[in-house]
Amino acid sequence: MHSRRLAARRLLAGGAGALAVTLVAGACDTSPVAASVNGAQIKETALNLELRLQTSNKAYVASIDRAATSNNSISVVGDAPGTYSTRFAAGVLSTMIQALAVHQRLAATGRLPGAEQLAAARAVDEALFGSLWLSFPQAFRDTQVAQDAEHAVIEPAPTNIAMLRNAYQSVSKYFFSQVCVRSISVAVRSSGGSLDRAASFTTANRIVRRYDLGQRSGGAVTCYTGAGLELQGASLFDQVLALAPGTAAAPQATSFGYQVVAVDSRRPMAFDAVVQKALALGIAQAQGAADPALAAVVGPAHVTVDPAYGTWDPSTASISAPSPLGANSSNNP
């Protein structure tokens, strides 16, 4: 199950309304139906968008195709130029079907995840995808987080707490509810008014040393959630995660002089039941473990699939592609 994500997570060892918005949009979509789940339709437009969002991350595509070459797993591209492999398209559609079935169950029982569950799912996704995560478009990331948060809700409480605690500690930098970042611009001018870059660098280094000694002042402080920090871009995201609270990074050259970035504080997420379930799900997916909870939700669902994408198998809750890694898919990357 979750063949798309499993392929990525084996390699890599918004919010809850995202799926509902997709369904509403689908109601006005006149494109053919790729699949339906208990009467709710997944249109080809939605499937093609998901395919484009995923494959826009070229490093992700390359990592999957490298693995496919070595172990005959799912590749992204088909045999003909400009096509997806039928197995990749079937895997993506299978994941959309599974996610929709889970969303329907939670919506019907009033158990859709809240902000804490979404934040925990995002932290797990950031840790699992690593450097590939921010290369995905925001729309993909938000949908992925919503799906993982919803999936975690249906899973039973984990029992391997000691193992999860170790995992949490190893990637604890991702598990914060708020991080407050100080940004200080440094530009020393010469007597003639031009930028004195050498003096600016010396001053910036002095600020870093003082900050690390507890002298925190100057600049502007902005506090971010995990989602908010992602929006600042990979450079600041990586820089902030690498800093312990109360430390500053080495000065970065800019067009105006130098920039000093420091972390004033980081509020960690508690190692509670929500974080434990999110972590347990991510680890299980990375390991390709069986998922009885997902099977119990998706298996009984009434699913239909356009034969062009393959045949739905209730026993595996996934689509069997119409052919191997051929170019039969009509979708263009």
N, C-alpha and C positions, 0 to 999 in steps of 0.2 A: 504494500500500500504506500501511498504518497511517493510514487516512483520518481517524480521530478525531484522532490526535496531529498529523498534518500540518495539519489545519484550524487547530488552536490554534497550532502553532509557526510557521506562515506569518504568523499575526497577530502573534505575539510575537517575529519574527526572532530489621523485616520481612525482608524478605530474600528469598533465592532460594527459600525454601520456600513462598512465598505461593501460587504456582500449584499446587503439590502439595496444599496444604491445601484449595484450592478443589475439586480433583478428589476428595479423600477425602470432603469434605462432600457432593459431588454423588452419591456412591455411596449415601447414605441419603436422598436427595432424591427425592420422588415426583412432582415437577412434570414437565411435558412436556420433551422434549429439543429444545433450540433448534438444536444442531449437534453433530456428532461429528467427531473427528480421530483417524484410525487406531484407531477403536473406543472412544476415551475421550470421554465425553459432556460437553457444556456444557449444563446445565439452564437452563430459563427463569428459575428463581430466581436463579441466578448472573448471568445477563444483566440481569435487572431490578435486582439490587443494584448492578451496575456502572453502569447508567444513572442510578440514584438518587444514587450517590456523585458522579458527574461533574456532574450537573445541580443538586446542592445548592450548587455554587459559582455564585451568580447573576451575578457579574461575568464569569466565564468564558462562561456561556451568552449574556449580553448581547453580548460581544465577537464570538462566532460569528454570532449573529443579525444584528448590524450588518453584518458582512462579507457575509452571505448576501443581504441586501437590496441591497447595492451591486454584487455581482458574480455573483449567482445560484449561489453555492456552497451547501454543506450548511448548513441551518438546524437548530436543535434542536427547535423546536416544530412540531407539525403544523397543518393548517388548522382542525381542530376544537379547542375548548378541552380542556385536560387530556390532550393526546396528544403523543407525540414524532413527529417526521417519520420517515417510513419510511427515508429515506436516512441519517439520523443513527443510527437503531437498527441498520441494516445495517452502517454503518461501525464502530460499537462492537463488534458481533458479529464482524466481519471481523478486527479487531485481536485479539480474544480467541482466534480460531482460529489466527491467525498466531503469537501468543505461545505457545499450547499446542503447536503443531508444533515451534517452536524449543526449548521446554522438553523435549519428548520426545527430540529429537535429542541435546541436551546431557546429559540424564540417562542415555541409553543409552551414551554415549561417555565418561562420567565427566568432563565438562568444565563442570559448573555453576560459576557465578562465586563467588569468595570475597569476603571482607570488603573488600579493596582495590578490587575491581571494582564492588562495590555502592556504596562511598563515592564513587568517581569518577562513576558514573551519577547519584547523588543531586546532586552538585555541578552537573553539566550541567543536570539538570532544574530545579534552583533558579535557575540563571542564565537558562534559556530561558523559564520561566514567569514569572519576576520576581515582582511583587507579587501575582499570582494564585495562586502556589504554595501558600502557607499557608492560603488560603481553601478548599482541598480537604480533605476528611477525611483523617486519618492513614492509614486503611485504603487509600484510593485512592493516596496518595503512596507508600506502601510497595510496593504492587503495581506501580505505574508504574516505580519504581526497579528492582524485580526484573526486570521485563520488559525494560527498557532495558539493564540489565547483561547479561542473557542474550543479547539481540540483538547487543550489541557483541562478544560472544565469537565469533560466527559470521562477523563481518566480517573482511576481509583487513587486514593492517597498512597504515595510510595512508602515502601518499608525499608529500603536500603539507605537510611538517613546518613549514616557515617560516610558512605561513598559520595552521596550528594553534597555533604558538607565540605568534603575535600575538593570536589569539583567547583563548588561555590567559591571557596577560598582561592583557587587557582585562577579564576577569572573575575575576582571580586571588583576589579576596576570598572566593569560594565554595569554592576548592580548598584546604581544610585538613583534616588528619586530627585535629587537636585545637586548640581555642582555650580559653585559661584566662582567666576573667572575674572581676574583683574587684568586689564590691558592698559599698558603705559606706552605712550608714544614719546620718543626721545629725538630731539632735533636741536643740536647746538649750532649756533650761527657764529661765523667769523666776524671780525670787526667790520668787514665790508658787507655783511649781510648774507653772504652765501653759506650754504650748508658745510659745516666742518665735520666730515664723516668720521675722521679719526677721533675727534673729541666726543662726538656723539656715541661712538662705540665704547669709549672709555667710561662715559657717564652711564650708559646702559648696563655695562658690566657691574658698575658700582651699585646700581639699583638692584640687580639680581643678588649680589652678595648681602646687601642690607635686608632684602626681603627674606632671604633664607635664614637670617638672624632674627627674624620676627618683626622687622620694621616695615609694616605694610601700610603704604600710603601712596597717594597719587593715582593718576589714571582713572579709569571707569570700571566699575564692577557690574557684571551682568550674570544673572543666575539662569541656568538651563535645566530642563528635564532631558532625558535621553533623546527623545524625539527632537527637542529644540536644538540640542547640540549637533545632531546629525545635519540639521539645516544650515549650519555654519560652514559646512564643507569638510573634506577629508583632512586638510592640513591642520585646522584648529582642533577637530575631533581627536585626531591621533595625538596631538601635542598635549591636550588636556588630559587624556586618559593616561598618558605616560607620567604625569606629574602627581606626586603625593600632595595632599593638602599642606599648605604652608611652604611650598617650594615654587621656584620660578624657573622657566626654561631659559636657555642661552638666548641672547638677543638675536632677532631676525632682521636682516637688512630689508629696508623698504625704500620706496622712491623718495620718501620725506626724511629718512634717517634710519632709525631702528625701532623695533617694537619688542617690548617685553611682555610675555604672557605668564601669568602665575595663577595658581589655584588657591583661593582663600579658604574654601571649605568644600567638602563633599559629604552629602547626607546618604549613607548607605541604606539599601533596602534590607529589611530584616530577613533573616533566614527562616521564613515562616512557611506555612502550608502552601501559599500561592507560589512563592519562589521555588519551593521543593517540587511542586507538580510541573512547573514550567521547565525546570532543569531535567527532571526525570523524562519528560517527553522528548526534549532535544537529544538527550543521550541515547534513548531508545531508537529514535529515528536515525541517528548517526550510525548506530550499530545494526540497523535493519531488523530490529526485533519484531516479533509478532505483536499485533495490537488487537487483542480481543475486544477492548472497549470500542474501538472504531468499527470493528466488524459488526458488533452488536447494533450499532446505529445505522451503518450504511447497508449492511446485508439485507434487512427487511424492506428497504426503500424500493419504491417502484421506479426503475430506471430504464429509460430508452435511449439508444444511441444511434445516430446516423451511421449506417453500415460503412460509409466512406471512411469513418474513423476507427472501425473495428467492431468487436462484439463484446457486450457487457457480460462479465462473469461474476454472478452474485457470490460465488464461493470465495473469490479473492477480492471482491469489491473493486475491480479494476477492469480496464478495457484491454482485450487482446487485439493487438494491431492487425490490420488486414494482411500485412506481409512483413517480412523482416526489414532490415535497414534500407529498403529501396527508396526510390524517388516518387512513390505513389502519392505522397502528400501534395495537395494542390496549393498549400499555403507557402507564400514566399517569405524568407527571412527579412 
